Amino acid sequence: MRLDEGRGPGGGATGRRLVQVLFVLLRHGTADVASYALSRARWAHRIPGVARLTREPRPVRLRRMFEELGGACLKFGQMLALQPDILPLQYCNALFDLLDRVPPFPFSEVERILIEDLGRPAEALFDTIDRTPLASASIGQVHAAVVGGRKVAVKVQRPTARAQFTSDARLMLLTIRLIRRLRLWRGYWLIEPMTEFVMWTSEELDYRSEARYMVRLRRNAETNRHERVPAVLWAYLTPRILVTEFLEGDTVLAYLRRREGGAATEPTAGFNLHALASNIIDNFLGDVFRYGMFHADLHPANLIILPDNAVGYIDFGITGTISCYSRQNIVALTLAYTRGDLPAMCAAFFRVSEIDERSTVDRFRAGLDEASRDWYVDGVGGWRLRKNFTLVMLDMLRLSRETGIWPARDVIKYIRSAVALDGLITRLAPSFDLRSHLEEVCARHMADHVPRSAAMLEAMAACLTSGFRILRTGGTRTSTILERLARGDLPLRVELEQPPPRPGRRASRVVAVAACGAMAVVATALPEVDSGTVTAELVAVACMAALLARASRRGMRTRIQA
């Protein structure tokens, strides 16, 4: 979807959105100043709402500001909620409510959207539906329902989401144009994440894209007993409505709230905090390194704690894909980071980055060497990390901006997701040894990759061997097939007849397909065809099929009977 199509707002709406953002920032900024300097800013109480805001704690004011801003700003607040190393803990606790407790919209709006998109009201679509939402976030809210005796989750898009997010995307595009036109080199690092946000917006605002990602991720997770992706009910799918299987269990966020509130209840029998943390990391890295597709919005409201410390995943609006080349280098980068191998970190990072005439590679290396002095400490048994993954990645991205070395877009998305994952694990299991676990997982994937690469090389060598073999013996084998056809040794008869004038193009295509199929049967049925020479035989079959198709185009009709 382009931003100038569909139901997105035009330039006037974008201008109004800009004014709204500026007004909210000004009002909350003034309230923050007034709360500390009332004697110097008594006039601030005349601004509507400021007097109420000054009576609230600063963390609560920060959360309210993100709620009022909505759209992309609310997403940014959700990211900050998972970063106790960036914000004090009381701020993270306040921002937690942005993950699933954004003020909901009325059920009457849910009813309106159901009727507009599915043609029927809720009572006709579902056996029962809970009018109180289970969760409400920046894009939509979720209601529990029952259909055909099966419990499902009904996600409905927020009525204002499209206008707000599309306006935010327009503002970002305007910022990108200004950076490029004014050649603000120091702002070039903003271009990639902003472009990524604009592309993501068009996908997350269409639940059909989310459903397609869910199908692929569910298929990838079939052999993993610690990863569960819910099924999609396709009959209820529209751009604004998504109905899925309901996963029973506590969210990680609900568990954190209970734990930090003093409640000691376990979410499931046999619950083990470190096993859960390990499974969350293994699932993420396995999806990235094995399949190149991963859940890219790993905040605790999107993770369900299931029996046996398995993890259920919901809300796939932001899903990452990464090329095979990039993920191999990311494994090498992460492994080098855990081992303190700076040259290997640089080499892997450069291989997944764009380097041009403005890039200063030597400066990046020097900056990495300087920054690493804060990352590691020389302890017993070698290097030991004293900064977590989030801060290390932020240092690398800062160096990237300063030196003009731009990571590829899929790598940026992976880094963002890894940073969110690191914040989640830091909050969920502070004593978990993330560095050692990352090193173990990456080393395992590197070890798996080498045998696969060797097997691939062997397969390529076998194909080449078969290819050379066909050059030597292909003609003999083909003539043998034709001789056996002529003698009637094979249960197949081929006749060429004169067709009516001007055969249609469609008939020629049918004849060609039939010829290919028949010759494939002949080739694979021969006893002398073994697995090592299948490639050679198929080449011969393709040549014969092409000759038959050419004959049909020249005025001969081919009839093949078994």
Secondary structure, DSSP 8 states (H G I E B T S, - for coil): --TTSTT---HHHHHHHHHHHHHHHHHHHHHHHHHH-TTT-GGGGGSTTHHHHHTS-HHHHHHHHHHHH-HHHHHHHHHHHT-TTTS-HHHHHHHTHHHHBS----HHHHHHHHHHHHSS-HHHH-SEE-SS-SEE-SSEEEEEEEETTEEEEEEEE-TTHHHHHHHHHHHHHHHHHHHHHTT-GGGGGGHHHHHHHHHHHHHHT-HHHHHHHHHHHHHHTTT-TTEE---B-GGG-BTTEEEEE---SEEHHHHHHHHHTT----SSTT--HHHHHHHHHHHHHHIIIIISEEE----GGGEEE-GGG-EEE---SSEEE--HHHHHHHHHHHHHHHHT-HHHHHHHHHHTEEE-TT--HHHHHHHHHHHHHHHEEEETTEEEE-S-HHHHHHHHHHHHHHHTEEE-HHHHHHHHHHHHHHHHHHHH-TT--HHHHHHHHHHHHHHHHHHHHHHHHHHHHHHHHHHHHHHHHHHHHHHHHHHHHHHT-SS-EEEEE--SSS--HHHHHHHHHHHHHHHHHHHHHSTT--GGGHHHHHHHHHHHHHHHHHHHHTT-EEEEE-
